[in-house]
Amino acid sequence: MDKSWMRKPKSSREYIRGVMAFVKFASENSRRNGLIVCPCKKCCLGKTWSTEVVFTHLTSGAGILEGYTQWIMHGEPIVSPANREAISEAPSTVPVNSIPLHGGSSGMQDMLNDVFAMHDDCVEAGGSQVGVEAEPESESVEDTIEDSNKRAKKLEDLLKDADTPLHENTKHSKLGAIVRLYSIKCMGGWSNTSFSMLLEFINELIPSDASLPKDTYEAKKYMRDLGLGYEKISACRKGCMLFWRENEKLDKCTSCNQSRWKDDVSHEDGSAKSLKKKPVKVLRWFPLIPRLQRLFMSHHTSSHMKWHAQGRTKDGVLRHPADGEAWKAFDSRYPDFASDPRNVRLGLASDGFNPFGNMSTSHSIWPVMLVPYNLPPGCV
């Protein structure tokens, strides 16, 4: 698609026609009920509006971000460096979506599209976005570009790993191999130590020019780029408070006045040993909103989020919470919420246990889990 109109004056015919073509393209590929992300210089890909509002912003408002030349937020596939030349040389009559990408990558390209086509904050607030080149016209745009460059570099590296075979005698890419191995670790309940031992042995088996993470720590760092990480928040040793947001830099609990840090380790002669401060108790927080967004952004799971209303068998047999009386009572009490099957229903479960109680450690975990009831039983 010709995008030269993006650098034309807003009053020109070419620009107006280009905006009309862009809005049409974006609305046809929209996954948000007709709403599309606004690429104007004011919204900076940070807000969603109706097509009419976006058209007004682009023609009568601040105008389009001229550096936003790869429309990944509006339906264009993420293109790897290896395929850009092929796409640029493709005839104009051939749709971009029909050009094969990442052959033999075992679905890694689809996964990267799902991950990077949505930024954690792209709907709620202005944030860094992929595909925006430098355009130093305002401070907000410069901030967006600075963060997007880091994000784009991360994407480039993952796309390279998705395109490149692990070694010449395999069809599996480096990205595919790491994701599959880590998935097996999680599904099999392997310990970090056993997984590190496996990675060490695999690295001895594969050719020297191939490269896999050498241990679990490196594998986790690699997986974090796919948006599967979590945040660590220090907590009071007595559970009074979290050292978070405005309390993030405090050293003592405001309620019990206990230190948030473990006691310093001392030498046998009594002298203090200088160590990096470690919190006594840590909360590992898996942000909820990005995970819910991903359920709707991925074409593999978005249809399942409406299964409770459109896919389940309604024969009076209790197979799912949606078949129960409590669900029906909730629907009758909140009809507006129940009218849209995409609205998310969550079940909260919490209980304390010591998963390592049969081993020589006193570590304990108190998990708090949220279960999306929209999904069919096999997906929970």
N, C-alpha and C positions, 0 to 999 in steps of 0.2 A: 504494500500500500504506500502511495506517495505521501510523504510527510513534509515536503518542502514548504507547504503552506504555513507551518508552525512559525516560520521566521518572517512571514509577510506582515505588513501593517494590518491592524485589526479592522480597518475600514475597507480593505480590499476585497474583491469578489472571491479571490482564491482562498483567503483566510475564512470567510463566512462559509463557503462551500466545504472547506476542509473541516470546520467545526461541525457542520451538519453531518458529514460522513463519519466523523469520530463519534458523535453522540449516538448515531444509528448503530455503529459497530459495538459500542460499549453497552447499549441497552439490549442488543441481541445476545450478548454474552454475560449479562448481569445475573448474579446468583442471589441478589438481595431484593427480590420482588420489585424490580424496575428501578431501584435506586442504584446510582453509580458513584464511584469515588471521583471527587472533583479535582482535576489537575491544574487549576488556576494558581497564580502566583500567591494568592492570599491563603487558600485552603491547603496548598502544598501536599495534595494527596492524603490529607488528614481527615477529611469529612465526606460524608455521603449525602447526596441530594437527588431530587428528581431530575429527569433529563431536561426539563424546562429551566430549572434553576441553574444547572450546570451550563446550559447553552447561554444563559444570561451572563454568568460569571466570565465565560470565555470570550464573549463578544462585546459586552458593555462594561464589564468589570476589569479585573486585573490582567486578564489575558492568560494564555496557556504557558506552562513551564516549557521553554523552548528546548531544554535539555532532556525532556522526558520523551525519548525517541523509541523506546521499547515499551510498548503498552501492556506490560505484564499484569497491571492492576485492572485491566479492562478486557482480558480474554486472550491476549497474545501469549503464545507459549514462551517459556524461558529458553533462550537459544544459547547453546554452548559455543565457545570460541571455534571449535572444530567445524561447526555447521553454519557459521555466519556467512562464510564465503559462498557456500552452496546455495543458501537462501537468497543472498544478494544477486546471484547469477540466475536464479530461477525465473522463468517467464512470468510476466505480470499477470497472465491469465490463470496461473496455478495458485490456489489458495495456500497461504503460509501453513495452515494447519494440516495440509495434505503432505507436506514434506517430512519424511521420516526423520525423527530425532533419536539419538542415543540407541542405535540398534544394538541389541544384545545386552542391554544394561539391566535386564531383569526388573523392569518397572521402576528403576531409580529415578528416571526423568519425571515420571508421574508424581513420585513422592516429593521431589524438589519443587515441582510446580505447586503442589499443595502447601509445602512449607513456606516457600519464599513468595508466593503470590499473595499471601496474607502476612502482614506485619502485626505483631502483637497489639499494637495500638493504632492500627491504620483506620479503624472505624470510629473509635472513641475520641482520639486526640491526635494532633499533628505529631508525626514522628518520622524516623528515618525510613526511606523507601529505596528499593532497588530500581535502577534504570534512570536515575536523574543525573544528568551531567552538570558540570559547573555552569552557573549562571548567576554571578555575583551582583544581583540587583537589590536585594534586601537582606537584612540580617536573618530573618526567619528562613529564607531559602538557603542561605549559606550554611546555617545549622543543619538543615535537612540534608544538604549535599555532603557535608562532612561525615555525618553518620552513615549516609547511604553508600559512600565510597567504601567504608569498612565492610558494610553488609554485602556490597557488590563483589568485593575481593573474596569474601568468604564463599559466596555463591560460585565465583569463578573456579576456586579451588575444588569445590565439591563437584562441579560439572566436569572438571578435568578428570577427577577420580572416577566419575560415573562413565566417562567415555573410554578410559584407558584400561585395557585388560590387566589383571594382576600380574600375569607373565604371558609369554607368547604361546604357551600350551594350554591355555584355559579360556573359556568364554566369559568367566566371571570378572567383573570390574573390581577395583580396590574398594570402592564405596559399597558395592553389593556384598562383597565378602565380609566386610566389617559389620555391616548391618545384620547380615544373616547370622554371623557368629555371636553377636551380642544378643540377638533375639533368642538363639538356642540357650545361651547362658541364663537369660531371664526365665524362659519357659521351663528349663530344667532345674532351676533353683541352685545353680552352681555358686560356690563361694568365690570371692575375689581371688583367693590364692590359687584355687584349681584352674580358674580361667586364665590367670597369668601363666601358669605352668603350660597350659594348652597352647597359648600364643607363642610362648618361647619355643616349644617343640615344632609348631607349624613353621615358624621363621627359619628353623634349621632344615626343614624339608623343602621349602620353596627355593627357587633360584635366588642368587644374591642380588639381582637387580630388582626383585620384587620387594615390596615393603608392606608389612602389617604392623599394627601397634605392638610394642614389645611386652606390655603388661596391661592390666585392667585400668590403671590410672590413665594411660594414654588413650585407651579405647573410650573411656568416659569423656575425656576432653574432646575427642573426635565426634562423638555422638551429641555433645552439647551444641555443636554448630547446627544440628538439625532441629533445635528448639525443644529438646527433651530434658532440659535441665531443671533445676530447682534452686530456691534461694535459702540460704542459711540465716536464721535470725536468733541471736542470743536471747536466752530466757533467764529469769531469776531462778536461783537454785531451789527456792521454795514455791515457785510457780506463781508469784505475785504479779509479774508483768513481763512484757516483751521489750527488749531494747531495740526499738524500731521507730522509724520516722523521727519525730522530734526528740525521742529518747535514745536515739541510736548511739550517741557519743558518751552517754552516761557510764560511769564505772560502778555505781552502786544502785541498788533497788530503792526507789522512792518510797516504798512501803515498809520493808523490813531492814533497810540499810545494809544488806548483805552485798558483798562484792560479786560482780558477775564473772570474775576470773578464777581459775583454779589457783591454789596456793603455789608459790614458787618452789622449785625443787632446790634443796640445799646439799652442799658437799658434806662429807663426813666431818670436816673440820669446822662446820657451822657457817661457812661463808655462803652467801646466796649465789645461786646459779642463774645467770641471765638467760631467759628463754622467751620465745615468742608467746605472748599472752594467749591463753586458750580459755574459751568460755566454759563454765561449769555445765551448762545445759544448753542444748541447741534445738531449735524448732526448724525442721526442714519443710519448707512451704512450696507446694507445687501450685503455681498460679492457676486459678480456675478458668477465668475468662478466655485466655488464649486456647486452652484445651477444648472448651465448648465451641469456640470459633472454628477450630480445626475440624471438628466433627461435621460442621456444615460446609466448610470450604473444600473438603475432600469429597470427590465424587464417589469414592468407595463407601463412605459412611453417611453422606447427607440424606439419602433415601431412607436409611434405617431410623433416622431421628423422627420420622413420621409413621413408623411401623405400628406403634400402639394404636393409632387411629385408622390406618389404611391397610395394614398388612396382616394383622392378627385374625385368627379364627374366632368368631363371635357366636359360640354355640352354648354358652352358659357354663362351660367347664372352666374351673379356676386353674389357669396356667401361668398367669402373669398378674402383677399388681393392678393392671388396667381392668382385669375381670372382677376385681373385688368391690365390695360395697363402699369402702372408704374412698376409692377413686371416683366412683359414681357420685358420692355425696359431695366431693370436692368440685366436680364438674357442675353440679346443680347450684352450688353456692357461689362459684366464680365463673359464670357462663362466658364472660368476655375472654378470660384466660383460656378456657377450654375450647373456644371457637377456632383457635389457630393451633393445629397439631404440632407446629414447630416450636411452640413454647416448651421450655425444658423443665422437666419434673425431676427433682433430685431426692434421693434417699440418703440420710446421714446415719453412719454407723461408727461407733467408737467403743473401744474396749482396750484394757491394758493386758499385756502379756509379755513374757520373757522368752523370745524365740530361741535364745541360746542358753536356757536354764540347765540343759544337760551337759554344758561344756564349762570349762574353767574361766568363765567371765561373768561379770555382774551387770553387763549392759542390758538395758531394757528399752522397750519401745512402746509408746502409747499412740497407735495410729488413729487418725480421724479420716474416714473415707466417705466420699460422696459418690453415689451410684446413679447414673442417668437412667431413669426408668423409661425413657422414650425408646430405648434400644430393645431389640428382641433378646430373649434369654441367651442365645448362643453368642451374642456380641458383648455381654456384660462381663 
